[in-house]
Amino acid sequence: MTEATDATDATDATDARVGRRWSAWRVVWWFGFVSLAADMVYEGARSMYGPLLASLGASAVVVGLVTGAGEAMALVLRLVFGPLADRTGRYWGLTILGYGLTAVCVPLLAVTPFVGGAGLVLAAVLILLERSGKAVRSPSKSALLAHVASAVGRGRGFGVHKALDQVGAFAGPLLVAAVIGAAGAIWPGMAVLAVPGVAAMLLLAVIRSRVPDPSVYDEVHTAAPVTSADPDDPAAQPVSSDPRGVRGWFADAVGTGLPREFFGYAFAAGLTTGGLVTFGIIGYHLTVAGLVAVAAVPLVYAGAMAVEALAALGVGLVYDRRGGAVLYLVPVLVALVPPLALTGRLWVALLGVAVWALAYGVQDSTVKALVAEVVAAPRRATAYGVFAGVQGAFAIVGGLVAGWLYDRSLTALVVVVATSQLVALVLLVRTVRSLRTPA
């Protein structure tokens, strides 16, 4: 009787602190709906970045540079905003700021055809800001969601969130395709994305008001004094008291003390990330080569998102059973993308898009799993930051090189990508074998 009373009192205390009686599952689902709406915005726009930039006068090298730099910023900037969230405790603030950048920048792409010669520059800036928004919000959002998911099982909680995320990634391009097809122009397809953008911000505001401190859902919650620069933020955590200061932060950012195998693996993953031609280049090719109508490009991207989701799930299951050797498939897939997706035959190009989606799905999910086997738990957060940084650096170089070679020699592009993937495969094999060899 006493234990039951104590449990009831604890639940009531939690409800009192949160200020409502939302279940943990309800919060997980609402976070998922935020990601669904936000993914409709940026994946819908991302499906048209190539054709949009081309319509504003961009060459393939400009498309490759902008889209590659965007992917790089979405990865590399996490090295800044992850530690910033931990040190300041502004998890909610950074989450809202990041989603806000996406919700504002994407619809503003609709004005780029109407500002003359400045349209291309404005579009590039807005795309880079939108991608930066992902880097701003991702570490903080994941930290907030991790608190809530602890009450339902983090695997299931993040799994539901990812599933809803992919629904948005599929629905967004379909919405854009429908609007562009009806309007006969790209800009209305960007403008309509303001609707899911506003929905995402409203949902986020409701969650923030109802669940100001997601840490109450932790299975074991230890109260800690709020020492954030924002004392009114209940979700704030103690600011880091790392005595090494900026010097220590820099040491973590460059991966000081991480295993040698980690850097070999990170370099391999960087090569596969840089070698994977961006969909911006693929979409540019599909329209410039006259393979598909502009309005059909988002449909192709939506199909790629469906393939990506299945790839992430399927390869993840195989990885759990067979280990890291399944990742040998990634450089092979990456090497196949240019000769397939950048050809003059529609069915071959569509096959190439499917291969691109397979590679992208594995890169965005299962590739990261091996990091946990290479690096011990106390350094994994740092390792993931460094890992993302390496991938980002290769992404911008790869995007620039792919765009430059596309304009000059498709054969050279195929050879360069294939060579880089051969090196990546060798490094992957060394990493996996080192894990199998007893210390």
Number of C-alpha atoms within 10 A of each C-alpha: 6 7 8 9 10 11 12 12 12 12 14 13 13 16 17 11 14 20 14 12 14 13 13 21 17 13 19 21 15 19 23 25 21 26 25 26 27 27 27 30 35 26 23 29 26 25 27 27 25 31 25 28 25 21 16 17 14 19 19 27 20 21 31 32 26 26 30 32 26 26 27 29 26 24 26 24 20 25 24 15 19 22 20 19 26 19 20 18 26 22 28 24 18 23 24 20 17 23 24 19 20 25 26 18 24 25 23 18 26 20 15 21 19 10 10 9 12 12 20 22 14 17 24 23 16 22 26 21 21 28 26 23 25 25 26 31 27 21 23 27 20 14 20 20 22 21 20 28 26 19 17 18 14 15 12 14 22 20 15 16 22 16 15 22 22 22 21 28 30 25 22 30 32 24 21 31 26 16 20 21 17 12 13 13 14 23 21 19 28 26 19 18 26 20 14 20 26 17 17 27 19 13 16 21 14 12 18 16 12 16 23 19 21 22 25 23 22 16 14 10 10 8 9 9 10 18 16 21 14 14 14 9 18 19 23 27 23 16 18 16 8 10 8 10 10 10 10 12 16 13 13 20 18 17 19 13 9 18 13 11 19 21 19 17 24 26 20 26 28 23 26 31 31 30 30 27 30 25 24 27 27 28 31 28 23 27 18 17 14 12 19 15 11 24 25 22 24 28 22 20 28 26 18 25 25 18 20 25 24 16 21 21 16 14 21 20 13 15 18 12 10 11 15 22 14 18 23 16 14 25 28 18 22 27 26 19 27 28 16 22 27 25 20 14 13 17 13 15 22 20 14 23 25 24 25 27 27 25 28 27 26 24 20 13 16 23 22 16 14 18 18 15 14 21 19 13 11 8 14 17 16 23 27 19 24 25 27 23 24 24 24 26 21 23 32 23 17 27 31 24 21 32 25 20 18 22 12 13 11 17 12 13 22 21 14 16 25 21 15 18 27 17 15 26 23 14 21 25 16 14 23 21 13 13 14 10 7 6 5
